[in-house]
Amino acid sequence: MSHFATIETSFTDKGCLVEALRLVYGDNVPIEVHDDAVIVNGYAGKTMKANIIVRQKHLQGCNYSDLGFLKTKSGYKVVVDEMNRVPTADITRNYLAAWIGKQPGKYRLLSAKEDEIQLQVLR
């Protein structure tokens, strides 16, 4: 039986997370951003709440719910049906690339491949 899962992440920067989602899902897919958490729809009418949402109709592949990110004191939790296929590696890689880009003079992104990120620490 399907149900929602909430998964801790290391994502803390809203702008970097939204950019990562845009890079993964494309510029034509609306990314909802809410200050106050709103309803995320799941399988069989189940609901939870999230602040950043990609609606189910925009997700590719086998998906049973919206994809949400709930703001917490320490960052964001993923809110998603346990049966969804979420491209977590792609989202994480793009989040890190966006975060590195916001650290002027600290790092330089050398490459961001499917399974690794290479960066140079600047002094």
HUFEN-V944250 format. One record per backbone hydrogen bond with DSSP energy under -0.5 kcal/mol. NH is the residue of the N-H (numbers start at 0). CO is the residue of the C=O. E is the energy in kcal/mol with one decimal. If there is no record, write none. Layout:
# HUFEN-V944250
<<NH CO E> <NH CO E>>
This chain:
# HUFEN-V944250
<<4 79 -3.1> <6 77 -2.0> <8 75 -1.0> <13 11 -0.7> <16 12 -2.1> <17 13 -2.6> <18 14 -2.3> <19 15 -2.3> <20 16 -2.3> <21 17 -2.2> <22 18 -2.3> <23 19 -2.0> <24 20 -2.9> <25 21 -2.3> <28 25 -1.2> <29 27 -0.6> <31 29 -0.6> <31 52 -2.6> <33 50 -2.9> <37 49 -2.8> <39 47 -3.1> <41 45 -2.9> <44 41 -1.1> <45 42 -1.6> <47 39 -1.7> <49 37 -2.2> <50 68 -2.1> <51 68 -1.9> <52 31 -2.2> <53 66 -2.8> <57 54 -2.2> <58 55 -1.7> <62 60 -1.0> <65 40 -2.8> <66 53 -2.9> <67 65 -0.6> <67 78 -2.7> <68 51 -2.1> <69 76 -2.7> <71 74 -3.7> <75 10 -1.6> <76 69 -2.2> <77 6 -2.8> <78 67 -3.2> <79 4 -2.2> <79 77 -0.5> <81 2 -2.7> <83 80 -2.0> <84 61 -1.0> <85 83 -0.7> <87 85 -2.6> <90 86 -2.4> <91 87 -2.7> <92 88 -2.5> <93 89 -2.3> <94 90 -2.4> <95 91 -2.7> <96 92 -2.2> <97 93 -2.2> <98 94 -2.8> <99 95 -2.9> <100 96 -1.8> <101 97 -0.8> <101 98 -0.9> <102 99 -1.8> <103 101 -0.5> <105 102 -2.0> <106 102 -1.2> <107 119 -2.0> <109 107 -0.5> <109 117 -2.6> <110 117 -1.8> <112 115 -2.1> <115 112 -0.5> <117 110 -2.8> <119 107 -2.7> <121 105 -2.6> <121 119 -0.6>>
